[in-house]
Amino acid sequence: MWVEKYRPKQVDEVIGNESAKLEFIEWVKLWKKGKTRELGILLVGPAGIGKTSWVHAFANTFGYVVIETNASDYRSKKALEDRLGHLYKASTLDSFMGKGRREPLLFLDEVDGIDPKADSGAIPTLISIIKSSRILTVLAANVLDQKQHKLLIENFKIINFNPLTPRQIIILLKRILYLEGATVENQVLNDIAVKSKGDARAAINMLQAVLMGISIGSMGITIENLPYDVLLKRLSEAVDKGEVSMLIQSNLNYLEDLIETISDSINRSGLDIKLTALLLNELSELDMMWRRINRERKWSLLKYFIPNISDFIFKLKKYISFEPRITEYRFQLFIRNRKVREQREEMLNLLSNTFHLSKRKFMTEVLPYRYNELVIDEWRDLQKWCSRMYG
């Protein structure tokens, strides 16, 4: 997907929010000299405007390795202690890869997902861990509540990121078109710039969709990056193939999980054996096509693949319902072993950024082929799991 392909790698590739970026860099300089009052930086702004991209670009440029966690996934005091309590002795795995030690940067996204009332003690615990860790820490939030997030506001340097202007969106899209060797009419770029409302991620997805033959009029920006259970619910409620198609192309990062969920749902459906076989055979052909696209980076084939899998899913709705659950046949060993889960998460946090890949892509495109050299002896349980899973 172009959102990942063209994610900025260096600070000079990040478009927009110039004053905020400068403020960020200057604060880090002071922090390194021990001249800051705040514990870290808290980036505030709507989703899709470049907060995460900026953090990773900054880390690449200035020699940090990002340890990234979604704070809303660790909402209780105990969960935060289990996940982050070891940071006072944090180190990276770059030394195991012959690159020397790099300083870690802890990035906690969606801290506004922690409810100080419902998750009593979580924010004080987070602050205590960061104080003891002495690691450069960046938090991110979409919206802050002055009362609920008072402790965060008092302890962190607030830097606001704003949506991109239409002009900045167009500059970004023209850069991508140039690199892709593609063209679209200026009016299309203007329409995307207006409709995306400053959301760079949505704008890039729209541009890719246009070049796949999808009209801007049929697009919406509220169906991107949905939680997985919400995506399944939206697919089960879709009124036509067009809506299924938009949900799929806006959430392609879930495609492998979706194929597994569909397979599991078909096998559990109790359908006639002949119909089950026909459906599974059709799904296997789609799965092989997706793996070819993913493996060979033939993204141009998406314009054929997405309509086919959308037709299949829409047809399937009359036979089965999609359950938001982890499928058994691939992850059963992983689910049963807590140590494997913890070691896997630690590995993903430390290594996926080294390869400049998302965690999902690292799991599907790197780990199955290089686990022997990447999974170190300290992760012995994960080594055994990889050996059983990947052979």
Secondary structure as UniProt FT lines:
FT   HELIX           2..5
FT   HELIX           11..13
FT   HELIX           18..32
FT   TURN            33..34
FT   STRAND          40..44
FT   TURN            47..48
FT   HELIX           51..62
FT   STRAND          64..70
FT   HELIX           71..73
FT   HELIX           77..84
FT   HELIX           85..89
FT   HELIX           94..97
FT   STRAND          103..109
FT   HELIX           111..113
FT   TURN            116..121
FT   HELIX           122..133
FT   STRAND          136..141
FT   TURN            146..149
FT   HELIX           150..155
FT   STRAND          156..160
FT   HELIX           166..180
FT   HELIX           186..195
FT   TURN            196..198
FT   HELIX           200..211
FT   TURN            212..213
FT   HELIX           216..218
FT   TURN            222..223
FT   HELIX           228..237
FT   HELIX           241..250
FT   HELIX           252..254
FT   HELIX           255..268
FT   HELIX           273..296
FT   HELIX           299..301
FT   HELIX           302..316
FT   TURN            317..319
FT   HELIX           328..336
FT   HELIX           338..351
FT   TURN            352..356
FT   HELIX           359..361
FT   HELIX           362..366
FT   HELIX           367..374
FT   HELIX           377..379
FT   HELIX           380..390
//
